[in-house]
C-alpha cells in the first residue's frame, strides 16, 4: 500500500512539474511588443517591449505562426529565471532579460559582412565581427542595429536582414 501511495504522489508531483503554470509567478513586465514582428519567433529572437525592456528567447519555439504583428507579452519571474507569454503562442517561453543594450545605426552604406568586418555606428562606436564563418551580402543604407550582451558575448542584430545576430566585440 505504501508503495502505491508513494508512486501516486510521485506521479502527481511529476504532472505538476510538467504543467508548470505561471499562475503563482509574479508579473515583472506586461506590454505590447515595441515594433511589429516581421519574422518568425525562434530561439535567439530579441523582443523589445513598449516598456523598453529587452528579452532574448532561449526556449525552443514549436509554433511558427498565429500571433498578431504586435502581440501583448507578459513576463513572469521564476526565481532567477524568466518566462514570457506571447499573445497567440500556446506555452510560456523561457527568456533572458537583456540588460546591456545599445541601439544605433550603421554610419552610411552597409554592404554586408564577411567574417572580418568592422562596423562604424552613428553614435561613434566601432565594433568588429568576432566570428569568421558568416558571410552575408546586403545593400542597405544606415540600417538600425541592436547590440546586446548575452552569455556568449555581444551580439548584433541588423534590421533588414533575416540572419541571426552575429557575435561582435568593441574595437
C-alpha positions as CSV (number, residue, x, y, z in Angstrom):
1,X,0.0,0.0,0.0
2,X,2.8,2.4,0.9
3,X,4.4,1.7,-2.5
4,X,1.2,2.6,-4.3
5,X,0.9,5.9,-2.3
6,X,4.5,6.8,-3.0
7,X,4.1,6.0,-6.7
8,X,0.9,8.1,-6.9
9,X,2.4,11.0,-5.1
10,X,5.5,10.9,-7.4
11,X,3.0,10.9,-10.4
12,X,1.2,13.9,-9.1
13,X,4.5,15.8,-8.5
14,X,5.7,14.8,-11.9
15,X,2.5,16.0,-13.5
16,X,2.6,19.3,-11.6
17,X,6.2,20.0,-12.7
18,X,5.3,19.3,-16.3
19,X,2.3,21.6,-16.2
20,X,4.4,24.5,-14.8
21,X,1.7,27.1,-14.8
22,X,2.6,30.8,-14.4
23,X,-0.4,31.4,-12.1
24,X,1.7,31.8,-9.0
25,X,4.6,33.7,-10.5
26,X,4.9,37.5,-10.1
27,X,4.5,39.6,-13.3
28,X,7.6,41.7,-14.0
29,X,6.6,43.2,-17.4
30,X,3.4,43.4,-19.3
31,X,3.3,45.4,-22.6
32,X,2.9,45.3,-26.3
33,X,5.9,44.4,-28.5
34,X,7.5,47.7,-29.5
35,X,7.7,47.0,-33.2
36,X,5.7,44.7,-35.4
37,X,7.2,41.2,-35.5
38,X,8.0,40.6,-39.2
39,X,10.0,37.3,-38.8
40,X,9.2,34.0,-37.1
41,X,9.8,33.9,-33.4
42,X,12.6,31.3,-32.6
43,X,15.3,30.7,-30.1
44,X,17.6,33.8,-30.2
45,X,14.8,36.2,-31.2
46,X,15.2,39.6,-29.4
47,X,12.0,41.2,-28.3
48,X,11.7,44.8,-27.2
49,X,8.6,45.7,-25.3
50,X,6.8,49.1,-25.3
51,X,8.2,49.5,-21.8
52,X,11.7,49.5,-23.4
53,X,12.8,46.2,-21.9
54,X,14.6,43.6,-23.9
55,X,14.2,39.8,-23.8
56,X,16.0,37.1,-25.7
57,X,14.0,33.9,-26.4
58,X,16.0,30.9,-25.0
59,X,13.4,28.3,-25.5
60,X,12.6,26.1,-28.5
61,X,9.6,27.5,-30.2
62,X,7.4,24.9,-32.0
63,X,4.6,27.3,-33.0
64,X,5.8,29.2,-36.1
65,X,2.8,31.5,-36.8
66,X,-0.6,32.6,-35.4
67,X,0.4,35.6,-33.3
68,X,-0.6,39.2,-34.0
69,X,2.0,41.5,-35.5
70,X,2.3,43.4,-32.2
71,X,1.3,40.9,-29.6
72,X,0.8,41.6,-25.9
73,X,3.6,39.9,-23.8
74,X,3.6,39.2,-20.1
75,X,6.8,38.3,-18.4
76,X,6.9,36.3,-15.2
77,X,9.9,35.8,-12.8
78,X,10.5,32.3,-11.6
79,X,13.4,32.7,-9.1
80,X,16.3,34.0,-11.3
81,X,14.7,32.8,-14.5
82,X,12.0,34.5,-16.6
83,X,9.1,33.2,-18.7
84,X,7.2,35.1,-21.3
85,X,3.7,34.5,-22.5
86,X,3.2,35.9,-26.0
87,X,-0.3,36.5,-27.3
88,X,-1.1,33.8,-29.8
89,X,1.6,31.3,-28.7
90,X,0.3,28.5,-26.6
91,X,3.0,27.9,-24.0
92,X,5.1,30.3,-22.0
93,X,8.7,30.6,-23.3
94,X,11.9,30.8,-21.3
95,X,13.6,34.1,-21.9
96,X,16.7,36.0,-20.6
97,X,16.2,39.6,-19.6
98,X,18.8,41.6,-21.6
99,X,20.3,44.4,-19.6
100,X,23.2,45.8,-21.7
101,X,21.6,47.1,-25.0
102,X,22.9,49.6,-27.5
103,X,20.6,50.9,-30.2
104,X,22.1,52.8,-33.1
105,X,22.5,52.9,-36.9
106,X,25.4,51.8,-39.2
107,X,27.0,55.0,-40.4
108,X,26.4,55.1,-44.1
109,X,26.1,52.3,-46.7
110,X,26.1,48.7,-45.5
111,X,27.2,46.1,-48.0
112,X,27.2,43.1,-45.6
113,X,29.8,41.3,-43.6
114,X,32.5,38.7,-44.4
115,X,33.8,37.4,-41.1
116,X,36.3,40.2,-40.6
117,X,34.0,43.3,-40.9
118,X,34.2,46.5,-38.8
119,X,31.0,48.4,-38.1
120,X,31.1,52.2,-37.5
121,X,27.9,53.4,-35.9
122,X,26.2,56.8,-35.8
123,X,26.9,57.0,-32.1
124,X,30.7,57.0,-32.9
125,X,31.2,53.5,-31.5
126,X,33.1,50.9,-33.6
127,X,32.5,47.2,-33.4
128,X,34.2,44.3,-35.1
129,X,32.8,41.0,-36.2
130,X,34.0,38.3,-33.8
131,X,33.4,35.2,-35.9
132,X,34.8,34.2,-39.3
133,X,32.2,31.8,-40.5
134,X,29.5,34.3,-41.5
135,X,29.3,35.9,-44.9
136,X,26.2,38.0,-45.7
137,X,25.7,40.3,-48.7
138,X,23.3,43.3,-48.4
139,X,22.7,46.7,-49.8
140,X,21.2,48.8,-47.0
141,X,21.7,52.4,-46.1
142,X,22.0,53.3,-42.4
143,X,20.3,50.2,-41.1
144,X,19.3,50.2,-37.4
145,X,21.4,47.9,-35.2
146,X,20.8,46.5,-31.8
147,X,23.9,45.3,-29.8
148,X,23.2,43.3,-26.7
149,X,25.2,41.3,-24.1
150,X,24.5,37.5,-23.8
151,X,26.3,34.7,-22.1
152,X,28.1,34.1,-25.4
153,X,29.3,37.7,-25.7
154,X,27.9,40.7,-27.5
155,X,25.5,40.1,-30.4
156,X,24.5,42.5,-33.1
157,X,21.1,42.3,-34.9
158,X,20.9,44.3,-38.1
159,X,17.5,45.5,-39.1
160,X,16.6,44.4,-42.6
161,X,18.5,41.1,-42.5
162,X,16.8,37.8,-41.9
163,X,20.1,36.5,-40.5
164,X,20.7,35.5,-36.9
165,X,22.6,38.0,-34.7
166,X,26.3,37.9,-35.2
167,X,28.9,38.0,-32.4
168,X,30.9,41.3,-32.2
169,X,33.4,42.9,-30.0
170,X,34.1,46.6,-29.4
171,X,37.0,47.8,-31.5
